[in-house]
Amino acid sequence: MVLVSGGSTADPRTPAALPGLPSPFLGTAVVGSGGLSAAIDAYGNVVELRAPGPAGRALIDNPVERQQAGTVAADTGIVPRVRVGEAWLPLWRADSVAQRYRRDTNVLVVEASFGPTTARVVYAVRNGLLACLTEVSGASGSADRIVLTADGPAARSRLRCDSSGAKGTVRHAERTDRAWLGRARALGPEAPAWASRLYGRSLLAMRALTDRHSGAVAAGERDGWAYVWPRDAGAVGLAFAAAGYQSEARSIARFLLRLDLGAAARFHGDGTPVPGREVQGDASGWVAVAAKAAGLPAPPRSLPWRDRADYQERDPGDFLANALAATAADGPESGEMGRFAAGRRAVLLREAGEPGSGLDSAAAWAVQPFPQPSHFPAVRRTLLRLAADRARFGIVPSQDWDGADPWSAPTAWSAWSLAALGERQAALRLLAALRSSATPAGALPERVDVHTGIPGSTTPLAWSHAFAVLALRELWP
């Protein structure tokens, strides 16, 4: 997609990325705990700010079309600038930039080096305000050598930079995040350190993307993704229940049960439908399993799954993912499932009766969370073949997928079901690829460049972190 303004040569251009990092204004981390939420890019710029929750109203306008077209203005959002000599430079002009979360928290630290000068920016959220602490060291450093410019009054009104108030917010966020994470059901004692780190970061990412009052789960903190998809939210509900957060799982399930699933594919944080995409065939199934995990009754009725779009959101058809999800609401349909099996040693195809549709990673759903035991042998063969073709950073959704960039959610859900089938080594190999796709701060992008592993889309993605939690719990219960 190309965004133009009457062909004018004055259209803005997104600033160039530093080597090994994504372009500015693509979020790579989320700050918050289920209220006001902020997406921060790799250079410390606040590129999304939403209230009252992660699926709420955007206070910063950063259209995804401009991100894709490379026409984001350099003053979009909240941009830290550091005085180096007589110039005020944004962090994408630094020699190097690093981003990390403080241990067991959603408090984010971004550090940039300008020769002998190091600038540090710390972000945290409390009570509807975004706190920012700044510090400069080296070359006569002082805090007044960083300024933050905010694009628009709505963003400025939510920003707190005064020293005492911001420090208190950071301390409060650290304390409450660690207390919340301490409630989690721990992985088994044999779990390695990397598994525990991925588990904790995934739980905290889901915390940041789930409205703590309504239970609305934003798929991601980005224009076009900051909506509630029943499948994404349902998977987050399953993961919270598996990790011992039953109250969070119930809140999500109650939100989903209130939706008019026949109205749209996605919903605003207040439950109203978002126009533009037709109903997809897996919604009822994901709501049903989320309700069951939360100990609540299933939806009173299910939606038809045939001739609907599936999780790949292309043209309608009769797809494996939708057929499997329908079993959660309507019971086993082994006869229907036979239409997706192909070959003497059966594998599961994406589209019923269409060999050219290729193997589908959604075959994993026939093990977890929509079990069809009679098809476990076909699932095993399907997933092992897909996993054998994995790239360094994971797998693509299906063999007919248009593009080579790996996607983190299919990689993680395939690991979950392979672990449940007893294919432990295959599951661990997929999780190793998943870890390779994570940002240095531990966030899982929707997808990454097949060659470099640099995020190319929404980061973090709630769906991907949910399946990471479920896979880790399967491996180390």
N, C-alpha and C positions, 0 to 999 in steps of 0.2 A: 504494500500500500504506500502511495506517495502523497504527501500533504503539501499543497502549494497554496500560495496567496496571490492569485492573479499573475503568476509568473514573475513576481518581483525578485530581483537579485538581492533584495534586502532581507529576505527570509532568514530567520536565525539558523544556526547550525549547532548541533550538539557538540560540546567540546570534546577533543580527542581523549581517548582512554590512555591511562598509563599501561606499559607492557604487563601482560598477564592479568589485567583487571577488566571488568566490564565497563561499558560506557557510563559516563555520569548520568544521573537521574533514573537509573534502573535500580529499584530497591534491592538490597541484599541482606537486610536485617530488619526485624520488627521490634519495637519497644512498646511495652505496655503490659497490663495484667487483666484485660477484659473490659476496660473503659475506653477513654481516649487512647488512640493507638497511632503510632508514627512509623512510617517506613523510612529507613535511612539507606542511602546508597553507599558504595564502597569508599566514597570520598567525604563522608560525614555530612552530606546534604540531606535535609529532611524533604523527601520528595512526595510523601503522602502524609496527611494528617486527617483523622476521621473521628467524628463525635456523633452521638455519645458513646459508640462502640465501634469495633473494627468493621462492621458492615453498615456503618452509619454514613452521615453526610460528609462529603469531601470538603475540607477547609483549605486545601491546596489543589489547584487545578493543574494536573500534569497528564494530559490525554495520552493514552497508549498509542494512538495514531502518530502523534509527534515523536514518541520514543522510537517507533518502528521506522519512521521516515527520516530520523536524524535531524529534526528541526526543533529541538528543545532549547529555549533561550537560556543563557548562562546565569540568569538571575531567578530561575524558577525555584519556588519553595523557600526553604531557609538555608542560606549558603554561608558557611564559615569562610572568612578570609583572614589571612595572616600577613602582618606587615613585615616585609623582608626588605631592608633598606628603605627606600622611599615608596615602594610599591605594595599594594594590597593584593595578595595572590590567593585564589581559591586552592583547595587542597589537590585538585587534579593537576596543578602546576608544580606539585612537590616532586622531590627526587624519588620518594617512595611513600606508600600509604599502607597501613595495616589496620585491621578491624578485629575486635574480639569482644566477647561478653565477659563480664566479671563472673567468677565462678558461681555456678548454680543460680544465676539471675538472668533477667532480661535487661539489665543495665549495660549499655553499650559504650565501648571505648574505641575511639578512632585516633590513631597517631600518624602524624605526617612529618617527614624530615625534609627540611630545606637547607641543605648543606649542614652547618653546625647547629642550626636551629631546629628544635623539635616542638611541634604543636600537638596538644592533646585536647580532644573534645569528648565529654562524657554526657550521655543522654539517659534520662529516666523519666517516668510518668507517675503522677500522683494527683488524684482529685481533679481531673480534667485539665491539668496543666502539664506541659512538657518542660522539664528542667534541663538546663545545659550548663555544665561547668567547663571552663576553658583554662588552659595553662600553656605557657611557652617557656621552654628552658634552653639555655645556651645562647650565646650572642646577646647578652644583656636582656634575657627574656623576661617578660612580665605579662600578666593576663590582659592588660589593655592593648596588647599587640594582636589580639583576635577580635574581629567584629562579626556579628551575625546579621545578615540582611534578610528580612522576611518579605515574601511576595504576598502582599494583601493584608488588610486589617484583621481578617478572621484568624490567620496564622499568627500574627503578632500578638493578638489578645490571649493566645494559649501558651505563649513562650515566657518562661521565667529564667532569667540569667543572673539575678542578684545573688551574691555569694552565699549568704546565710540561708535563704530560702531554697536555693538549688541544692546546696549540700544536704539540707534536711530531707529533701525529696529523694535524693540518691540513697541516703542511708535507709530511709523508710522502704524504698523499693527493694534494696538488697535484703533487708530483714524479712519483708513479707514474701518475697519470691522464695527465699531459702526455707522459710517455714512451710510454705505451700508445697514445695518439692519434697520436703521431709515427710509429707503424708503419703507419698507414693508407695505402692507395693514394690519392694526391691526385687531386682533380678536375682536368680539363684546364685549361691556363693561361688560357683565356678565361672561366672561371667567375667570375661576379661575387662580391663580398664576401658578399652575403646567402646565396648558395648554399653557400659554404664554411662559413658559420656554422651553417646548418641541417644541413649534412652532419656537421660535428663534433658538434653537440649530439645529433643522432640516433644517432650511433655511441656516444656516452657514455651515452645513455639505454638503449640495448641492452646495453651493458656492465653497467650497474647492475642490469638485470633478468634477467641470465643467470648462473646459478650457475657459477662458474669451475672448480669441481671436477667436477660431474656433467653440465653442459650443459643442465640444466633451465631453460627460459625461462618466467618468469612473465609472463602477458599484461599485468598491471599490479600495482602495489603497493597492493592494496585488497581488503578482505574480498569474496569472491565472484569476484575476478579473479586472485588470486594462485595460479593453477593453470596447468598446461601444456596448452594446446590445440595439437594437431598442426599446424593451419594457421598459427596465430600463430608458433609456434616454427619451423616450416618456412620461413616468410618471413624471420624473423630469420637463420636459417642461410644463406639465399640472399644476404641483404644483407651479412653478414660475409664470405662468399666473394667477392662482387663488390668489397668494399673491401679485400681482401688479407689478411683474418684467417682463414687457412685452418685453423689449429688450433682456433679457436673454432667454425668451421663444422663441423669433424669431430666435436667434442665434442657439439654439438647433435644432429647426425645420429645419432651412436651412441646417445644417450639415446632418440631417437625410434624407432630400429630395435628397441630392447629392449621397447617398450611393446606391450601386448596391445590393439591398436587396436579389436578387436571388443568390448571390455569397457565402454567409456564414451566420452563426448565429451571429457572432460578428465581430468587426472591430477595427483596430488600430486607434490611435488618428489622423492619417493623412487620414483616410477613406479607407485604403486598407483592404481587407478581412483577417481574421485570420483563417488559415486552422485548421481542426481537428473536427469541429462540423458542421453537416448539417444544412441547412436552416430550421428555425422553422416557424410554421404556423401562428404566431400572429404578425409578423413584420409589414406587411402592415397596419394592423389596428392601431397599436400604433403610427406609423408615421402619419397616417391620422388624428387621434385625436389631436396629438401634433401640426400638421400644422393648424388645425382648431382653436385651442386655441390661436395660435400665429397670427391668421388672414391671413394665407397663403393658397394657393391652395393645395388641397390634391394631393397625388402621382398620376401620370397619369395612372398607372395600379396597380392591386393588384396581389399578389401571391396566388396560390392554397393553401388551408389550410388543405385539407384532406391528410391522410397518411403522416403527418409530426409530428415531435416531438413538444411537447408543453412546457410550462414554467417549467415543471418538468424535462425536458431534458433527457427523457428515450427513449425507442424504439418508432418509428413512430406509429401513429394511427389516429383515428378520434376523437378528443378531444374537450371537451366543451370550454375550453379557446380559442382555435383557431377558433372554429365556431363563438363565440361571437366577437372576434376581427375582423373577416371577415365582420361583418355587418357594421363596420365603413367605409370600402372601397366599399362594394358591395350592401349595403342597407339591410333592415331586411330580415331574412330568417326564419320566424316563423315555416315554414314547417320542415326545417332542425332541428330547435331547439327542435321540438317535439320528435325527435329521442333520446334526452338526458333525457326526462322526464320519471319518473317511479313511479308506485304506484297509488292507488286510489286518494289519496291526493298528487298530484305530487310533487316530489323533483327532483333535477337536478344531474345526475350522471356524472362522469368524462368522461367515454368513451361511445360513442353511442351504445345503445343496449346491454350493458354489465353490468348487475346488480352488479356483483362482483367487479366492478371498484370503487364502493362506492361514497359517496357524495363528491363534489369538492368545495373547497372554492372559486374557480374561478367563481362559480355561481354569486358571487357578481358583476362581470363585466357586468352582464345583467342589472344592475341598473346604475352603474357608472364604466367605462366611455362609455360603449356600450349599451345604454338603449334598452330594449325589454319589454315595459310595459305589454304586454300580459303574460309575464312570471314572473312578480313581485310576485304573490302569491307563486309560486314554489320556487323562490329565498328566500323569507322570511322564508319559512319552512326549506329550506336547511341550511341557515346560522344560524337560531336559534338552530337547532339540533347540528350543529358543535360547536357553541359557548357554548352550554350546556356541551359539553365534554372537554372544554378547561382545560389546566393545569394552574398552577399558573402563568406561564410566557407566555401564549398564546396558539395558536392552530397549528396543523400540516397542511400541504397544503390540504390533502384529506384523506378520510378514508382508502384508500389502501396504504397510505404512509408507507414506510419501516423505522420505527424508531419512537421514542416518543418525541424527542427533538423539542420544539416549534420553529416556524419560524416567524420572525417579520413582513415580508411583507404580508403574508396572514392574519395575525392578524390585521394589520392596514387596508388593503383594505376591509376586512369584516366589520370593524368598520365604514368605510366610507359609504358603501352601506346600512348598517343597520341604520345609522343616516339618510340617504336620504329616507329610507322607513318609518321613524317615530319611529323606535325601539330605542329610545334614551338610555334607561337604558342598553339594551344589548350592544350598541355601547360603552357606558362609561365603562362597565365591561371589554370589550376587550381592551380599551385604558389603563385601570388600569393594566391589564396584560402586555401590551406593555411597560408601564413605569417601571414595575418590571424587565423587561428584559434588560433595558438600563444599561450602565455602570455608575459608580458614576459621570463621566464627562458628561453624557447625551447622549452618542453615542448608536445607535441601532445596535446590531450585527445581522448578517444574521440569526443565530440561537444560542440558549443557551442550556446548559444542563438542562434537565427537572427537576432534583432534586435540583441543586445548583444555577441555573441562571448564571453560569460562561460562558462567550463567548466561542463558539467552532468553530467559523468561522470568516469570514471577518467582520471587525468592523471599522468604520460605513459602512452600506450598503446604497447607494444612493436611491435605490428603496424603502426601508423601510421608510426612512425619507420623501420621496415624498408622500407616502400614509398617513403618520402621518399628514403632512401639510393639505392634502385634507380632511381628517377626521375632523380635528380641525376646518377648515373653514366651513364644513357642519354643525357642532354642534354650532358654534358661529360665524355666518356670519357677 
